[in-house]
Amino acid sequence: MAAGAAANPAFAQDTTGQTGEEVAPAGTIIVTAQRRAENLQDVPVSLTAVTEEALESRQINDLSGIAAAAPSLQVGADNNFAVRGVGTLAFANTIDTSVALALDEVNLGRPDLGTPLLYDVARVEVLNGPQGLLFGKNASAGLLNIVTARPEIGAMSGSTDIEISNRATPGADRNAPGIIAKQVLNIPVSANSALRLNALYAYQESPVTRLVPFEGGTVPFVDVPNKNYDANRNIQLKAKYLYESDGGLSIYVIGDYNELRTGLNRFGNTYLQFGEGSAREQLVLDAGAVPGPDNFLNTADGGFFVDSDIGGAQATVSYEFGSGFEISNVFAWRYFDTQQNLDVDLVPTAEVNTNYSDTAYDQFSNELRLSLPSGERLSGQVGLYYFRSKLDTSNALFGNAGFPSFLLPSFPFCVGAEVAPGGPPNCSVSNDYFLGRSYFATQDTTSYAGFGQLNYELADGLEVFAGGRVTRDEVELEVDQGQIDAFINLGVLPGVYTGETSNTNFSWKIGGQYEPTRNIMLYGFYGRGYKGPGFNTTAIADANGVAQVQPIDPETSDAFEIGVKTTLLDGAVTFNVSAFRTKFDDFQVQAFDQELLTYVVQNAAKVTTQGVEVTLGARPFDGLSINGAATFLDAEFDSFPGAQCYLGQPDPSCAVDGTFDAGGNTLPLSPDLTATVQAIYEFPVSGDVVPFIEGNWYHRSSVQYQINQVPLANYGAVDTFGFSGGVNINDRVRASVFCKNCTNEHIPVSIATDSGENNDGVVTYNQRFGLDSVRSVGISLSAEY
């Protein structure tokens, strides 16, 4: 049972550690939260461990679904993760996220590098609070650690899993079918090695329905085919090879390729409410949609697509000496290549139909680590880390804003005009669009680090630990911007601009743990987290018209945590509690710059998050397991001058320059209370066919989706229920029916004011929905052989 989560101990059977250590007793969950295999109940940190069996029992297929089992985790639009209320509030792909991702011991520099769907996963660990000391770079708020299943030496085996589902489609007379098919094959290669092959295919239609036919064509300016995808299509392939000699040498190689095609499932935007005087309201009504919280009807005429290819390769070589010392080296290369476009205006006329971006990213990392023998008074690890990444990204946003076509060529707009001398009313230039912007940017990042954490046993059951990490970050950016000529230039001054920034940081952690009995563990620590520097994506002009790229300084966090983990009644009950307080300084967020007189990403805020995490796991009698978890959270800005006001905000400072100090405001996606409960019962029958039923409940109190707390972006409490029931046959075949969000609550992943309408002085709201925003029902079949 994980601290702060609802992993399922009834399903947490024999599990190996990340580096293939000994098999643990049944009911024990082994985690690698400290980069070594340990019983979860012995780890002095609050975390969630969602095992393979827990993923299966809840039909969790992607990282966004993990939030249903991890109360301290929230997920917003575009898989923007927040842990303990803190996530990334700066919208630039030239900075790192506050919640990091790690996949099989490799830190992922961008969340896009993760696998779109989870498959052949041993567990997902959600580590709460700063975690960058041992996990690569940039985890100032938390970390999601994905551990996939390793090849099994000496075993010829396989498994097939198929899930067929149908989602609700509010307001539309259609089905939204889905299928996810997974295949695993484990092949012995020799007496000391094995190969494990994985394949996945998925097709999942969006619950959002498109009303306006899509006409295709090309995306202007960039001249690429325009597309519209109403469903997710995934193909994922992975091969893993493991060699373990009799003399302590281990070689583990992984290669994977993932193809994702999506559109409305990523950009499922609809209108929630129109403001008085909206020019778009009648267009949406005429198209057949009625704005409101139950509006799942998209009325755009442009395309929505994401074409993403993701993959990489890595090799882990380790050697364990007879003395118990182990040296290991993890080398990895990962990449993604993504092109996407969305219709920004969401109406059936070509106002701003193009927001196209093309991003290519690749990273190389190498980590050399020496682990001291476990079980000795002095244990721990030290290591060296190297990371290098390159980001090539471009964006083109443009349109004619619904402006009458017969006026566009006329002065002063001069869109598609014939250039003629003589001054007004003649046009001396010919603009491409009424409004627009474009840029091409390249960013190179290099990071070096030396790290270590040592544990020392002062007496039986009493241990202290201390660790530190010295990190050197160097970032360079070159941006070429302003290729589009527009009557209204959206904030970019044409030209080529360069910048560089660097920083050296020391992050650290010190604490202790005490076991008064073998079933009770008390712990506490204090430490500092770190998130490296970056840049705004475009060069921004000051009041004198001089443009330069704006660097963003590092973000730091000071964290304090205490907790107790207990295992009672011979393992039948686990009860864990943790209390925490973390203060973030130089928090990276978009804010108004008084010198540049515009909004840029900068270190404008201070944040405090504090709370209590509680979990309870119980097996009252054979066949029944119950898991409960809750997070009580208070996360707010201590200070945030320069936050953007919403139209009509009553704060007096908003009338001065449109900004206010958001100090005292709750952070977006930070509910006061999140709780989850799951119960599974296997009927006591003789024979090979064992029926089971499972039910779960998830509660989240109200959240704000926006920093300025614009009224309709405050979303009320959520309660969802899930159910499944079926049979296990010989512990090899499992068949079940299920429903998720059985009562069909309509839950947006984000709510925001519409920027286009906002520019016209109208407060209009739109909302975004995802695959889990509605009820889904289906069947699940799995077989092991």
C-alpha positions in Angstrom: 0.0 0.0 0.0 1.6 3.3 -1.1 1.7 6.4 1.0 -0.7 8.8 -0.6 -2.2 6.4 -3.0 -4.5 3.4 -3.6 -2.3 0.7 -4.9 -3.9 -2.7 -4.4 -2.1 -5.0 -2.0 -4.3 -7.9 -2.9 -2.9 -7.8 -6.4 0.7 -6.9 -5.3 2.1 -10.3 -5.7 5.8 -11.4 -6.2 7.6 -8.4 -7.6 11.2 -7.8 -8.5 13.1 -4.6 -8.1 14.2 -2.3 -10.9 17.6 -3.9 -11.1 16.3 -7.5 -10.9 16.9 -8.2 -7.2 15.4 -11.0 -5.1 11.7 -11.8 -5.2 9.8 -10.1 -2.4 7.1 -11.9 -0.3 3.6 -11.9 -1.6 1.7 -8.7 -0.6 4.9 -6.6 -0.5 5.3 -3.8 -3.0 8.9 -3.2 -4.1 9.7 0.4 -5.3 12.8 2.2 -6.5 12.0 5.7 -5.1 15.6 5.9 -3.9 17.1 4.3 -7.0 17.4 0.9 -5.2 14.9 -1.8 -4.7 13.1 -1.4 -1.3 9.9 -2.4 0.4 7.6 0.6 0.0 6.9 0.5 3.8 10.7 1.1 4.5 11.1 4.1 2.2 11.3 7.5 4.0 9.3 9.5 1.4 5.6 9.9 0.5 4.8 8.1 -2.7 2.2 6.2 -4.7 3.0 2.8 -6.2 0.4 1.7 -8.7 1.2 -1.9 -9.7 0.5 -3.7 -12.9 -2.5 -5.4 -11.3 -3.9 -2.1 -9.9 -3.6 -0.6 -13.4 -5.5 -3.5 -14.8 -8.2 -3.6 -12.1 -9.0 0.1 -12.7 -8.6 0.0 -16.6 -5.9 2.7 -16.3 -4.2 3.0 -19.8 -2.3 6.2 -19.6 -0.5 8.5 -17.2 -3.5 10.9 -16.9 -5.5 8.0 -15.5 -3.0 7.5 -12.6 -4.6 10.5 -10.9 -7.6 8.3 -10.1 -5.3 6.2 -7.8 -3.0 9.0 -6.6 -4.7 11.8 -4.6 -1.7 14.1 -4.6 -1.5 14.0 -8.4 -3.7 16.2 -10.7 -3.7 16.3 -14.5 -4.7 19.3 -16.6 -4.7 20.0 -20.4 -1.9 18.5 -22.5 -0.9 16.2 -19.7 0.2 19.1 -17.5 0.9 17.2 -14.2 0.7 18.9 -10.8 1.9 17.2 -7.6 0.6 18.6 -4.2 -0.9 21.4 -6.2 2.2 22.5 -8.0 2.7 22.0 -11.8 4.0 24.0 -14.7 2.2 27.4 -15.1 4.4 28.7 -18.0 3.4 27.9 -21.5 6.7 27.5 -23.3 8.4 24.4 -24.6 11.8 26.0 -24.0 11.6 25.4 -20.2 11.4 22.2 -18.2 8.4 21.0 -16.3 8.1 21.1 -12.5 6.9 17.5 -12.3 9.5 15.3 -14.0 9.0 12.0 -15.8 11.4 9.0 -15.6 11.1 5.9 -17.7 13.2 2.8 -16.8 15.8 4.9 -14.9 16.0 7.6 -17.6 14.9 11.2 -16.9 12.8 12.5 -19.8 13.6 16.1 -20.6 10.1 16.7 -22.0 6.8 14.9 -21.1 6.2 14.2 -24.9 9.0 11.6 -24.6 6.8 9.3 -22.5 4.9 6.4 -24.1 1.4 7.6 -25.1 -0.2 4.5 -23.5 1.0 2.3 -20.7 1.8 -1.3 -21.6 3.8 -4.1 -20.0 4.4 -1.8 -17.0 5.4 -3.3 -13.6 4.4 -0.2 -11.8 4.1 3.6 -11.8 5.5 5.5 -8.8 4.3 9.0 -8.1 6.9 10.6 -5.8 5.5 13.6 -4.0 7.7 16.6 -3.4 11.2 17.5 -4.8 13.0 14.4 -6.3 15.8 15.7 -8.5 18.6 14.7 -6.1 18.6 11.1 -7.4 16.5 11.3 -10.6 18.4 13.2 -13.2 17.2 16.8 -13.6 14.3 19.1 -12.8 11.8 17.6 -10.4 11.2 20.5 -8.1 7.6 19.5 -7.4 7.5 15.8 -7.9 8.2 12.8 -10.2 6.4 10.1 -12.1 8.7 7.1 -12.3 7.5 4.5 -14.8 9.1 1.0 -14.5 8.4 -1.5 -17.2 8.5 -5.3 -16.8 12.0 -6.8 -17.4 12.6 -9.9 -19.4 12.3 -13.2 -17.5 15.4 -15.4 -17.9 14.5 -19.1 -18.5 10.8 -18.5 -19.2 9.0 -18.9 -22.5 5.8 -17.0 -21.9 3.5 -14.4 -23.3 0.2 -12.5 -22.7 -2.6 -11.0 -24.8 -4.8 -8.2 -23.5 -7.8 -6.7 -25.3 -10.0 -4.0 -24.1 -13.1 -2.9 -26.1 -15.1 0.1 -24.9 -17.6 2.7 -25.8 -17.8 6.3 -24.6 -20.7 8.6 -24.1 -21.1 11.3 -26.7 -23.3 14.0 -25.0 -25.5 15.9 -27.5 -24.7 13.5 -30.4 -26.5 10.4 -31.8 -23.4 8.3 -32.3 -21.1 5.9 -30.6 -17.4 6.5 -29.6 -15.9 3.0 -29.8 -12.4 2.2 -28.6 -10.1 -0.8 -28.7 -6.7 -1.4 -27.1 -4.8 -4.6 -27.9 -1.5 -5.5 -26.2 0.8 -8.4 -26.8 3.8 -9.5 -24.8 6.2 -12.3 -25.7 9.1 -13.4 -23.5 11.7 -15.6 -25.2 14.7 -17.3 -23.6 17.8 -16.6 -25.7 20.3 -18.6 -23.6 20.7 -19.9 -20.0 21.6 -16.3 -18.9 19.6 -14.1 -21.2 16.1 -13.4 -22.5 14.3 -11.2 -25.0 10.9 -9.5 -24.3 8.8 -8.1 -27.1 5.9 -5.8 -26.7 3.3 -4.5 -29.2 0.3 -2.3 -28.8 -2.5 -1.0 -31.1 -5.2 1.4 -30.0 -8.1 3.2 -31.5 -10.2 5.5 -29.3 -12.8 7.9 -30.6 -13.3 11.3 -29.0 -16.4 12.0 -26.9 -16.4 15.4 -28.6 -18.4 15.5 -31.8 -17.4 17.6 -34.8 -20.5 19.4 -36.4 -18.9 21.2 -39.3 -17.5 19.0 -42.2 -13.7 19.3 -42.6 -12.7 20.1 -46.2 -9.0 19.2 -46.0 -6.5 21.0 -48.1 -3.1 22.3 -46.9 -2.0 24.4 -44.0 -1.2 27.8 -45.5 2.3 29.3 -45.2 3.9 26.0 -44.1 2.4 24.1 -47.0 1.8 20.8 -45.3 -1.4 18.7 -45.6 -4.2 19.8 -43.3 -5.9 17.0 -41.4 -8.6 16.3 -38.9 -8.5 13.3 -36.5 -11.6 12.4 -34.5 -9.9 9.6 -32.7 -6.6 8.5 -31.2 -4.6 5.9 -33.2 -1.6 4.4 -31.5 1.0 1.9 -32.6 3.7 1.1 -30.0 6.6 -1.4 -30.3 9.3 -2.3 -27.8 12.1 -4.8 -27.5 14.0 -5.5 -24.3 17.0 -7.8 -23.9 18.5 -8.8 -20.5 21.7 -10.7 -19.9 22.8 -11.7 -16.4 26.0 -13.6 -16.0 26.9 -15.9 -13.1 29.6 -13.5 -12.1 27.6 -10.4 -11.3 27.5 -8.7 -14.8 24.2 -7.5 -16.1 23.4 -6.0 -19.5 19.9 -4.6 -20.1 19.1 -3.0 -23.5 15.7 -1.4 -24.5 14.5 0.0 -27.8 11.1 1.4 -28.6 9.0 3.2 -31.2 5.7 4.9 -30.7 3.4 6.4 -33.2 0.5 8.7 -32.1 -2.1 10.2 -34.3 -4.7 12.3 -32.5 -6.8 15.5 -32.8 -10.1 16.1 -31.0 -8.9 13.9 -28.1 -6.1 16.4 -27.6 -7.9 19.6 -28.6 -11.5 18.7 -27.6 -12.5 22.4 -27.1 -16.1 23.6 -27.0 -17.8 26.8 -25.9 -19.0 27.0 -22.3 -20.5 30.5 -22.2 -20.6 33.5 -24.4 -20.2 37.0 -23.1 -22.5 39.9 -23.9 -21.8 41.3 -27.3 -20.0 38.2 -28.7 -19.6 38.1 -32.4 -19.3 34.3 -32.4 -22.4 33.2 -30.5 -24.8 33.2 -33.3 -22.3 31.3 -35.6 -22.1 28.6 -33.0 -25.9 28.4 -32.4 -26.5 28.2 -36.2 -24.0 25.3 -36.4 -26.1 23.4 -33.9 -24.3 23.7 -30.6 -25.7 25.2 -27.4 -23.0 26.5 -25.1 -22.9 25.1 -21.6 -21.1 22.6 -19.3 -22.7 19.7 -21.3 -21.7 21.0 -24.7 -19.5 18.4 -26.3 -20.1 19.8 -29.8 -17.2 21.3 -31.6 -18.2 23.9 -34.2 -14.8 24.7 -35.9 -14.3 24.4 -39.6 -10.5 23.9 -39.5 -8.4 20.9 -38.8 -7.3 19.3 -35.5 -4.4 17.0 -35.7 -1.3 15.8 -33.9 1.2 13.5 -35.7 3.8 12.4 -33.2 6.6 9.8 -33.5 8.4 8.9 -30.3 11.2 6.5 -29.5 14.7 5.8 -28.4 17.2 3.3 -27.1 19.1 2.7 -23.9 21.6 0.4 -22.3 22.2 -0.3 -18.7 25.4 -2.2 -17.8 26.0 -3.1 -14.1 28.4 -5.2 -12.2 28.1 -6.4 -8.6 31.3 -7.1 -6.9 31.6 -9.9 -4.4 31.9 -7.3 -1.6 28.4 -6.0 -2.4 29.5 -2.9 -4.2 27.7 -2.4 -7.5 28.7 -0.1 -10.4 26.2 0.7 -13.1 26.0 2.9 -16.2 22.8 4.0 -17.9 23.2 5.4 -21.4 20.1 6.6 -23.2 18.9 8.4 -26.4 15.3 9.5 -26.8 13.5 11.6 -29.4 10.1 12.9 -30.5 9.0 14.5 -33.7 5.6 16.2 -33.6 3.6 18.3 -36.1 0.2 19.6 -35.0 -2.5 22.2 -35.9 -5.7 23.4 -34.4 -8.4 25.8 -35.3 -8.2 28.5 -32.7 -11.6 30.3 -33.1 -13.8 27.2 -32.9 -16.4 28.7 -35.2 -17.4 27.6 -38.8 -15.7 30.6 -40.4 -12.0 31.1 -41.1 -11.1 33.6 -38.4 -7.9 32.0 -37.0 -7.9 28.5 -38.5 -4.1 27.9 -38.2 -2.0 27.4 -35.1 0.6 25.1 -36.5 3.7 23.9 -34.8 6.5 21.6 -35.7 8.8 20.3 -33.0 11.7 17.9 -33.0 13.5 17.0 -29.8 16.2 14.6 -28.9 18.3 14.0 -25.8 21.4 12.0 -24.8 22.0 11.1 -21.2 24.5 9.1 -19.3 24.6 8.2 -15.6 27.4 6.4 -13.9 26.5 5.2 -10.4 28.3 3.4 -7.6 26.1 1.7 -5.0 27.4 0.7 -1.6 26.5 -2.7 -0.1 23.0 -2.8 1.4 22.6 -4.2 4.9 25.7 -2.5 6.3 25.8 0.4 8.7 26.9 2.7 5.9 24.9 2.4 2.6 24.0 4.6 -0.2 25.2 5.7 -3.7 27.2 8.3 -5.5 27.2 9.1 -9.2 27.9 11.4 -12.2 25.3 12.5 -14.7 25.5 14.1 -18.1 22.6 15.3 -20.2 22.4 17.1 -23.6 19.3 17.9 -25.6 18.4 19.8 -28.8 15.0 21.3 -29.4 14.0 22.6 -32.9 10.6 24.2 -32.8 8.5 26.4 -35.0 5.1 28.0 -34.8 2.8 29.8 -37.2 -0.4 31.4 -35.9 -2.4 33.5 -38.3 -5.8 34.3 -39.8 -8.1 37.0 -41.1 -10.2 37.3 -37.9 -13.4 37.1 -39.8 -12.7 40.4 -41.4 -14.8 41.1 -44.6 -12.8 39.8 -47.5 -13.6 42.7 -49.8 -12.0 45.1 -47.3 -8.8 43.1 -46.7 -6.8 44.4 -49.7 -7.7 48.0 -48.9 -5.5 50.4 -47.0 -4.6 50.2 -44.1 -5.0 46.4 -44.0 -3.3 45.7 -47.3 -3.9 41.9 -47.1 -3.1 40.4 -50.5 -2.9 43.9 -51.8 -1.3 45.1 -55.1 1.7 47.2 -54.0 1.6 50.7 -55.5 3.7 53.9 -54.9 2.2 57.1 -53.8 1.3 56.5 -50.2 -2.2 56.1 -48.8 -4.7 55.0 -49.9 -2.3 52.9 -52.0 -0.6 50.0 -50.2 3.2 50.2 -50.0 3.3 46.6 -48.7 1.3 43.5 -49.2 0.4 41.6 -45.9 -0.1 37.9 -45.8 -2.8 38.0 -43.2 -4.9 40.3 -41.0 -3.1 39.0 -37.9 -0.4 36.6 -37.3 3.1 35.6 -35.9 5.7 33.0 -36.7 9.1 31.9 -35.4 11.7 29.2 -35.7 13.8 28.4 -32.6 16.6 26.1 -31.7 17.6 25.5 -28.1 20.6 23.5 -26.9 20.8 22.4 -23.3 23.7 20.8 -21.5 23.7 19.6 -17.9 26.3 18.1 -15.7 25.9 16.8 -12.2 27.6 14.9 -9.4 25.3 13.5 -6.7 25.2 11.1 -3.8 23.2 10.1 -0.8 24.5 8.2 2.2 22.6 6.4 4.9 24.2 5.6 8.3 22.7 3.3 11.0 23.4 4.9 14.3 21.7 2.1 16.3 19.4 -0.7 15.6 16.3 0.8 13.9 17.7 4.3 13.9 19.2 5.7 10.7 20.2 9.1 9.4 20.7 10.1 5.7 22.1 13.0 3.8 22.5 13.7 0.1 23.6 16.4 -2.3 23.7 17.2 -6.0 25.8 19.8 -7.7 24.3 20.7 -11.1 25.7 22.8 -13.9 23.1 23.9 -16.6 24.0 25.7 -19.8 21.3 26.8 -22.2 21.6 28.5 -25.6 18.7 29.8 -27.8 18.5 31.1 -31.4 15.2 32.3 -32.7 14.3 33.5 -36.2 10.9 35.2 -36.1 8.5 37.4 -38.0 8.4 35.5 -41.4 4.6 36.3 -41.7 3.7 39.8 -42.7 0.5 40.8 -40.9 -1.5 43.9 -40.4 -1.6 43.1 -36.6 1.7 41.5 -35.6 1.1 39.3 -32.5 4.1 40.4 -30.4 7.1 39.5 -32.5 9.7 41.8 -34.1 11.2 40.3 -37.3 14.8 39.2 -37.0 17.3 36.7 -35.7 18.1 36.8 -32.0 20.3 34.7 -29.8 20.9 34.3 -26.1 22.6 32.1 -23.6 22.3 31.5 -19.8 23.8 29.2 -17.3 23.6 28.3 -13.6 25.3 26.2 -11.0 23.2 24.8 -8.2 23.6 22.7 -5.0 20.5 20.9 -4.0 20.4 18.7 -0.9 18.5 16.6 1.6 19.0 15.6 5.2 16.9 13.4 7.4 16.4 10.3 9.4 14.1 7.3 10.0 13.4 5.3 13.1 11.8 1.9 13.5 10.7 1.3 17.1 9.3 -2.0 16.0 9.7 -3.9 12.7 6.1 -2.9 11.7 6.4 0.9 12.4 8.7 3.3 10.7 8.9 7.1 11.5 10.8 9.4 9.2 11.4 13.1 8.5 13.6 15.2 6.3 14.3 18.7 5.0 15.7 19.4 1.6 16.0 21.7 -1.4 14.7 21.0 -5.0 15.8 22.6 -8.2 14.5 23.3 -11.7 16.9 24.7 -14.2 16.9 27.9 -16.3 15.4 28.4 -19.7 14.1 31.0 -22.2 11.0 32.6 -23.5 10.4 31.1 -27.0 10.4 34.4 -28.9 12.4 37.6 -28.7 10.4 40.4 -27.2 10.7 44.1 -27.9 11.0 46.7 -25.1 9.4 50.1 -25.1 12.2 51.4 -27.3 11.6 48.7 -30.0 14.8 46.8 -29.1 14.1 43.0 -29.0 16.1 40.3 -27.3 15.4 36.8 -26.0 14.5 36.8 -22.4 16.2 34.2 -20.1 14.3 32.6 -17.2 16.2 32.0 -14.0 16.1 28.7 -12.1 13.3 27.7 -9.7 14.0 26.3 -6.2 11.9 24.6 -3.6 12.5 24.0 0.1 10.7 20.9 1.4 9.9 19.6 4.9 8.2 16.3 5.4 7.5 13.9 8.3 5.6 10.6 8.2 4.8 7.3 9.7 4.3 4.0 7.9 2.8 1.0 9.7 2.1 -2.6 8.8 -0.3 -4.3 11.3 -2.0 -7.6 11.9 0.5 -9.7 10.1 0.4 -7.5 7.0 -3.4 -7.4 6.8 -3.5 -3.7 7.4 -1.3 -0.8 6.3 -1.8 2.7 7.6 0.5 5.5 6.4 0.4 9.3 7.2 2.7 12.1 6.0 2.6 15.8 6.6 4.5 18.2 4.3 5.3 21.9 3.7 7.2 23.1 0.6 8.0 26.7 -0.3 8.9 27.6 -3.9 11.1 30.6 -4.7 11.5 32.2 -8.1 8.6 30.2 -9.4 8.5 30.2 -13.2 5.2 31.7 -14.4 3.9 34.0 -17.1 3.6 37.6 -15.7 3.6 41.2 -16.9 7.0 42.8 -17.3 6.9 46.5 -16.5 10.0 47.3 -18.7 8.9 45.3 -21.7 5.2 46.2 -21.2 4.0 42.7 -22.1 3.6 39.3 -20.6 6.6 37.0 -20.5 7.6 33.9 -18.6 9.7 35.0 -15.6 10.5 34.2 -12.0 7.6 36.2 -10.7 6.0 34.2 -7.9 6.5 32.6 -4.5 4.4 29.6 -3.6 3.7 27.5 -0.5 2.1 24.1 -0.6 1.3 22.2 2.6 -0.9 19.4 3.7 -1.4 15.9 4.9 -1.6 12.5 3.0 -3.3 9.5 4.5 -3.7 5.9 3.2 -5.3 2.8 4.6 -5.1 -0.6 3.1 -6.9 -3.6 4.6 -7.6 -7.3 3.9 -10.3 -8.0 6.6 -10.8 -11.6 5.4 -9.8 -13.8 2.5 -10.9 -12.5 -0.8 -11.6 -8.9 0.2 -9.2 -6.0 -0.1 -10.0 -2.4 0.6 -7.8 0.6 -0.2 -8.4 4.2 0.7 -6.3 7.3 0.4 -6.8 11.1 0.8 -4.8 14.2 0.4 -5.7 17.4 2.4 -4.0 20.3 0.6 -3.4 24.0 1.0 -1.5 25.4 -2.0 -1.4 29.1 -2.7 0.7 32.0 -4.1 2.5 33.9 -1.3 3.2 36.7 -3.8 2.7 37.1 -7.5 2.8 40.7 -8.8 2.1 41.1 -12.5 -0.6 38.4 -12.7 -3.0 39.0 -15.6 -6.5 40.3 -14.7 -9.6 39.0 -16.3 -12.0 41.5 -17.9 -14.1 43.2 -15.2 -12.0 42.0 -12.3 -12.8 44.2 -9.3 -9.2 44.5 -8.0 -8.3 48.2 -8.1 -4.9 47.6 -9.6 -6.5 46.0 -12.7 -7.8 49.4 -13.7 -4.2 50.7 -13.8 -2.3 48.3 -16.1 -4.5 45.1 -16.2 -2.4 43.3 -13.6 -2.7 42.4 -9.9 -0.8 40.6 -7.2 -2.2 37.1 -7.0 -0.7 36.5 -3.6 -3.2 34.6 -1.5 -4.9 32.9 -4.5 -5.1 29.2 -4.6 -3.0 27.5 -7.3 -4.8 26.0 -10.3 -5.5 22.3 -10.0 -5.0 22.3 -6.2 -8.2 20.9 -4.5 -8.5 21.2 -0.8 -9.4 17.5 -0.6 -8.9 14.5 -2.9 -9.8 11.0 -1.9 -10.1 7.6 -3.5 -11.4 4.2 -2.3 -11.2 0.9 -4.1 -12.6 -2.5 -3.0 -12.1 -5.9 -4.6 -13.8 -9.1 -3.6 -12.9 -12.6 -4.9 -15.7 -15.1 -4.1 -14.6 -18.2 -2.1 -15.3 -20.9 -4.6 -13.6 -24.2 -5.3 -12.3 -25.0 -8.7 -10.4 -23.0 -11.3 -13.0 -20.3 -12.0 -13.0 -17.5 -9.4 -15.6 -14.7 -9.8 -14.7 -11.2 -8.6 -16.2 -7.8 -8.3 -14.5 -4.4 -8.0 -15.7 -0.9 -7.2 -14.0 2.4 -6.8 -14.9 6.0 -5.9 -12.9 9.2 -6.5 -13.7 12.5 -5.0 -12.1 15.9 -5.7 -13.2 19.1 -4.1 -13.6 22.2 -6.3 -10.6 23.5 -8.3 -9.7 26.7 -10.1 -8.4 26.3 -13.6 -7.0 29.9 -13.9 -4.6 31.9 -11.8 -6.8 35.0 -11.7 -9.8 33.0 -10.5 -12.1 34.2 -13.3 -15.6 33.1 -12.0 -16.6 30.3 -14.5 -13.1 28.7 -14.3 -13.9 27.6 -10.8 -15.1 24.0 -11.2 -17.1 22.4 -8.4 -16.6 19.1 -6.6 -16.3 15.9 -8.6 -17.4 12.4 -7.5 -17.0 9.5 -9.9 -17.7 5.8 -9.5 -16.2 2.8 -11.3 -17.1 -0.8 -11.4 -15.9 -4.1 -12.9 -16.8 -7.7 -12.5 -15.7 -11.0 -14.0 -13.9 -14.2 -13.6 -10.3 -15.4 -13.1 -9.6 -18.8 -14.7 -6.6 -20.7 -13.4 -4.9 -17.3 -12.7 -4.2 -17.2 -16.4 -7.4 -16.0 -18.1 -9.3 -13.0 -16.9 -12.6 -11.7 -18.4 -14.5 -8.8 -17.1 -17.0 -6.1 -17.9 -16.4 -2.5 -16.6 -17.6 1.0 -16.4 -15.6 4.1 -15.6 -17.3 7.3 -14.5 -20.4 5.2 -14.3 -22.8 8.1 -13.6 -21.4 10.0 -16.6 -20.2 13.1 -14.9 -19.0 15.6 -17.6 -15.6 16.7 -16.3 -13.5 19.2 -18.3 -9.7 19.1 -18.2 -9.5 22.9 -18.5 -11.7 26.0 -18.6 -10.4 29.3 -19.9 -11.5 32.6 -21.3 -11.4 32.9 -25.1 -8.4 35.0 -26.1 -10.0 36.2 -29.3 -13.2 37.4 -27.7 -11.2 38.8 -24.8 -9.3 41.1 -27.2 -12.8 42.4 -28.3 -13.7 43.1 -24.7 -16.0 40.1 -24.3 -15.7 37.5 -21.6 -16.3 34.2 -23.3 -15.4 30.8 -21.9 -14.4 27.7 -23.6 -13.6 24.3 -22.1 -11.6 21.2 -23.1 -12.7 17.6 -22.7 -10.7 14.4 -22.8 -11.2 10.6 -23.0 -12.0 10.4 -19.2 -14.4 13.3 -19.2 -17.4 11.0 -19.8 -18.6 7.5 -19.0 -17.0 4.5 -20.7 -18.3 0.9 -20.6 -16.6 -2.1 -22.0 -15.2 -5.6 -21.7 -11.6 -6.6 -20.9 -10.0 -10.0 -21.8 -6.5 -11.1 -20.9 -4.7 -14.4 -21.2 -1.2 -15.5 -20.0 0.5 -18.5 -21.4 
